[in-house]
Amino acid sequence: MKKLLLALVALSLGLAVLSLSLFKQFLETPPNAQGSDVILEIAPGESLKSVARQLAKTGLVTSADKFYWYARAQKAESKIRVGEYAMRTDMTPQEVLQIILAGKSMERPVTIQEGLNIFEVADIFESAGLATRKDFLSLVRDPSFAHQLLGERLSSLEGYLFPETYKVTKYTGARGLIKMMVDRFIATYKEVPEHLMTRHQLVTLASIIEKETGAPDERPVISSVFHNRLTKGMRLQTDPTVIYGLFVSTGQWNKNISKADLLRDAPYNTYTRVGLPPGPIANPGRLALMAAARPATSEFLYFVSRNDGTHVFSKDYDAHNRAVRDFQLNRKAREGKSWRDLQKKK
């Protein structure tokens, strides 16, 4: 009887050693020596068991149960983070868990160009599957959220979503995206030279400069025109503010504004009202912010497009009228250079 008991103990110990050996082999051996790329997505609320099953299903581990118990032993249940993870099937289960616990989710670049408004930015993020347009705009137009990010109670974060190429994850979310852009604005604004405007006024002016700029090196000169007009108490008379105001009131973009639109008084109509509009009309970049704070020294009060992205600048109304006649009323000067013509060439 005693010999039988000893034999059973020895057998149990042997099986335990074998089990440990097999488990160690599982942890240290990749499922596939050749290796292939796999993207593991861990969604919000996903349990450790479901993650383990997904790993087995995608060929990243050979046993969901073994991975589950190994991860539990590492106290991983409370450490798993939502995200997309780039894996390979030639990784060991130990390496797989390390990546998941590190929380280094896959990043994708998304570019926001200078001069886009909040509605256009919302469309970009929705198209990229990063946030819904509705959620994004709701947060952007939340005064309490604006106050939280900027310390000002603004009706909108228009102007403060800094244009840049950002690396974001699928689960960054609307709130995270907006905070990232506003933080970048705050960092950039610290580089702006001292000026006599409030921050909101400067950003508003910079947004107009951005929308009027075709050639980047003209920004300081365009800025000088607006500064000169503001100093003289003249109306800014800039079409982009009217276009933006019409969209805010109607929900429809119309770049071909009419004379009636210019005569109809509204908060963003700089043809009927003196001074800056209530707020920015787009999100300016660094150079536009710098130009708003440090305009070129000039006596220019007018500018008109040459139809090629550059402008003719004038000091008086007569010279401006001549430029309008030469470049806007002259059909030959405009031929092939309309917005539709330029789009056809792309």
C-alpha positions, 0 to 999 in steps of 0.5 A, spaced: 500 500 500 505 504 501 509 503 495 502 504 491 502 511 495 509 513 493 508 511 486 501 515 485 505 521 489 511 520 484 506 520 478 502 526 480 509 530 481 511 527 474 505 530 471 505 537 474 512 537 472 510 535 465 504 540 465 509 546 467 514 544 462 508 544 457 506 551 459 513 554 459 513 551 452 507 555 450 509 561 453 516 561 450 514 558 443 510 563 437 504 559 434 507 560 427 515 561 425 514 564 419 510 570 422 504 574 419 501 581 421 495 581 425 491 587 428 488 586 434 482 590 436 480 591 444 474 594 444 471 598 450 468 593 455 472 587 452 473 582 458 480 578 458 477 572 456 474 575 450 481 577 448 484 571 449 479 567 445 480 573 439 488 571 440 486 564 439 482 565 433 487 570 429 492 565 430 496 569 435 496 564 441 495 556 440 490 556 446 485 561 449 485 558 456 492 557 457 493 565 455 487 567 460 490 563 466 497 566 464 494 573 463 490 572 470 497 570 474 500 577 471 494 581 474 492 583 467 485 583 467 485 590 470 491 593 466 488 591 459 487 597 455 482 599 449 486 600 442 488 597 436 495 593 436 500 591 431 502 583 432 505 578 428 504 570 429 511 569 430 511 573 437 510 569 443 504 569 448 509 573 453 510 578 448 503 579 446 501 580 453 507 585 454 504 589 448 497 589 450 499 591 457 503 597 454 497 600 451 501 602 445 495 602 440 496 603 433 497 610 430 494 613 424 496 620 421 490 625 420 492 632 417 488 638 418 490 643 413 490 651 415 484 655 414 479 649 415 473 651 419 470 646 425 464 643 420 470 641 415 474 638 420 468 635 423 467 632 416 474 629 416 474 626 422 468 622 421 470 620 414 476 617 417 472 613 422 475 617 428 468 621 431 461 622 428 460 629 426 454 630 431 459 629 437 465 633 434 460 639 433 457 638 439 463 638 443 466 644 439 460 648 440 460 647 448 462 653 452 463 649 458 468 645 454 471 651 451 472 654 458 475 648 460 480 648 455 482 655 454 480 658 460 475 663 456 467 662 455 467 662 448 461 660 444 465 655 439 472 653 439 472 655 432 479 658 430 482 654 436 483 647 433 490 648 430 491 645 423 497 640 423 498 632 422 496 629 428 497 621 430 491 619 433 488 612 435 481 609 433 479 610 440 482 617 441 475 620 441 472 627 439 474 629 446 481 627 445 481 630 438 479 636 440 483 637 446 489 635 442 488 640 437 487 646 442 493 644 446 497 645 440 494 651 439 496 654 446 503 651 445 503 655 438 500 661 441 506 662 446 510 663 440 506 669 438 509 676 439 506 681 443 500 685 440 495 690 443 489 685 441 486 680 445 487 673 444 480 672 441 481 678 437 488 676 434 485 669 432 479 672 429 483 676 425 488 671 423 482 666 421 480 672 416 488 672 413 488 665 412 482 665 408 484 671 404 491 668 403 493 664 396 500 666 396 503 664 403 508 670 403 503 675 402 500 674 409 503 679 412 501 684 407 494 682 407 494 683 415 497 690 414 491 692 409 486 689 415 490 693 420 490 699 416 483 699 415 481 697 423 486 703 425 482 708 420 475 705 422 474 702 415 469 696 414 474 690 413 469 688 407 472 681 406 467 676 403 470 670 407 466 673 413 460 673 409 460 666 406 461 664 413 456 668 416 451 665 411 453 658 412 452 659 420 445 662 419 442 657 413 447 651 414 448 651 406 455 653 403 455 658 398 461 661 395 458 665 390 455 671 394 450 676 391 450 683 392 444 682 396 448 678 401 453 684 402 448 689 403 444 684 408 446 686 415 448 680 420 454 679 425 459 676 420 457 681 415 464 686 414 461 690 409 455 693 413 459 692 420 465 696 422 471 692 426 472 684 427 466 679 426 464 676 433 469 670 432 474 666 428 471 664 421 476 658 420 482 655 424 489 659 422 496 656 422 502 659 425 504 663 420 497 667 419 497 668 427 504 671 426 502 675 421 496 678 425 501 680 430 506 682 426 503 685 420 508 688 414 509 696 414 504 699 409 499 704 407 495 699 403 488 699 404 485 694 398 487 688 395 484 684 389 486 677 386 490 676 380 486 670 379 492 666 380 493 666 388 496 673 388 493 680 389 494 687 387 495 691 393 493 699 393 493 705 397 487 708 394 480 707 391 482 709 384 488 705 384 484 699 387 478 700 381 483 700 376 486 693 379 479 691 379 477 693 372 484 689 370 483 683 373 476 682 375 472 685 370 476 683 364 474 677 362 480 675 359 484 676 365 479 671 368 479 666 363 481 659 365 482 661 372 475 660 375 475 655 381 471 650 376 477 651 371 482 650 376 479 644 379 478 641 372 486 641 371 487 637 378 
